[in-house]
Amino acid sequence: MRISYGKEHLGSGRHGQVYAATSTMAARSEDVGRVFALKKTAVTNHVRHPMLLHEACALVLLRGHPSVPRVVAWGRSQYFEYLVMDRLGSTLDQTLKTIEPPRLTLRNAIVLICQMLDVIEHVHEKGIVHCDIKPRNFVFGAKEHAGRLHLIDFGLSRPWIDPTTRKPFPEDANFGFRGTLHYASRHVHLNHTPSRRDDMESLAYIVVKLLTGTLPWANTKETEDLLPILFAYSGKTLCEGYDDVFARFVDDVLSLQYDETPKYQHWRQAFRAVVPGLPADAAYDPEDDSEPHVGAPPTTSNPDVDRPILRRCDDHPKPAEREDSDSDPLLERVLGGASRSKHGGQHDFAPNWGSSWACGSAIRAGDVFGDEFAIVNLKEEEEEGGGVEFIDVPPDYSRGSVVYPGLAPPEEMKNDQSSTRCI
């Protein structure tokens, strides 16, 4: 595939940039001239398992669900990694900000919750946990799919099933934090290995935000301050004033064990029962103005309703102590920890000289989905659906050069040398 980009910048993330990109050459004739979303991150010669290859692999493995965006192409040069996927609409977070509380209808809230439950179940059934469930990572589709949420950003995702034993990976109390502060589960804040329960707890917090317009801990900045609040709240105190199905859902999710299977279908049916006659495939309708509405804390006739005392307490677990290490954190970020190549530049990927971006992020060896390069490179005739196209020449950047004259050689695609089988 060949693409051009740069005229329209769609956003920034923790690890790179997103642009609107036009395909000028593609294996599928219907993709020529189409506008896609292009994710771009910096990369170095030391990163053995790069993040966008990992994300492309996850999207290939999750194909077939209407809430999983189509991944189109992937490529890597000595400076950058690229991922091409369907362009979508606004994020759930952006949409909620445009609705004056309490203008989100209960009907639409139930539709969104059921769509999120459905795609999370699909992800889990494929042996994957997302690890960063939050409103910003749910995006509405475009055109005829504008009423459906799509789950994006699988850069932090990992397998929860050991491919050798076909059983859940053992829980590690020193796994480390992964996710977004205000939506991460209590166990993730305690550095436990993420599992299905943690994606579901993050979803429960999204449900609370849909209902009330905010989270009680929205202004908390540190894990140590956040944990007492998370442990102080229950479904009742978070969802007071709304149908009790919401409180029951939150409490059920908070009680899940590490390897317990969530009751996805049960809760979809329970939520749909709140809006009688709502079909299973209902779409979000921005024009819906039915009653009741949600999106702001409800008024209550009981001024003495129980609320948790939000203070530091000693009756909940504390974050695991980090062992002292002689490693250099910056070097670990550049080399990717366990994901680093033993022989540095043998892949022929050069440092990104002159760039102000962070060095390329690497996926830990224990988080990969097998031979990720082979999965992404799978031919359609080998298995239904196949892999993705490769970007075979450096994308045409409309804003000028992407390299640094006098400091670095011209950008070249290195796709044939990106196999994760290399050591």
Sequence and secondary structure as in RCSB ss.txt:
>XXXX:A:sequence
MRISYGKEHLGSGRHGQVYAATSTMAARSEDVGRVFALKKTAVTNHVRHPMLLHEACALVLLRGHPSVPRVVAWG
RSQYFEYLVMDRLGSTLDQTLKTIEPPRLTLRNAIVLICQMLDVIEHVHEKGIVHCDIKPRNFVFGAKEHAGRLH
LIDFGLSRPWIDPTTRKPFPEDANFGFRGTLHYASRHVHLNHTPSRRDDMESLAYIVVKLLTGTLPWANTKETED
LLPILFAYSGKTLCEGYDDVFARFVDDVLSLQYDETPKYQHWRQAFRAVVPGLPADAAYDPEDDSEPHVGAPPTT
SNPDVDRPILRRCDDHPKPAEREDSDSDPLLERVLGGASRSKHGGQHDFAPNWGSSWACGSAIRAGDVFGDEFAI
VNLKEEEEEGGGVEFIDVPPDYSRGSVVYPGLAPPEEMKNDQSSTRCI
>XXXX:A:secstr
 EEEEEEEEEEE SSEEEEEEEEEE SSGGGTT EEEEEEEE  TTBSSBHHHHHHHHHHHTTT TTS  EEEEE
EBSSEEEEEEE    BHHHHHHHS TT EEHHHHHHHHHHHHHHHHHHHHTTEE S  SGGGEEE SGGGTTSEE
E   TT EESB TTTSSB    TTS   S TTTS HHHHTT    HHHHHHHHHHHHHHHHHSS TTTT   HHH
HHHHHHH  HHHHSTTS HHHHHHHHHHHT  TT    HHHHHHHHHTTSTT  TT    TT   S EESS    
S TT      S  SSS          S HHHHHHHTGGGB TTGGGG     TT  S    B  GGGS SSHHHH
HT  TTTSTT   EE  S  EETTS SS TTTS    B GGG  TT  
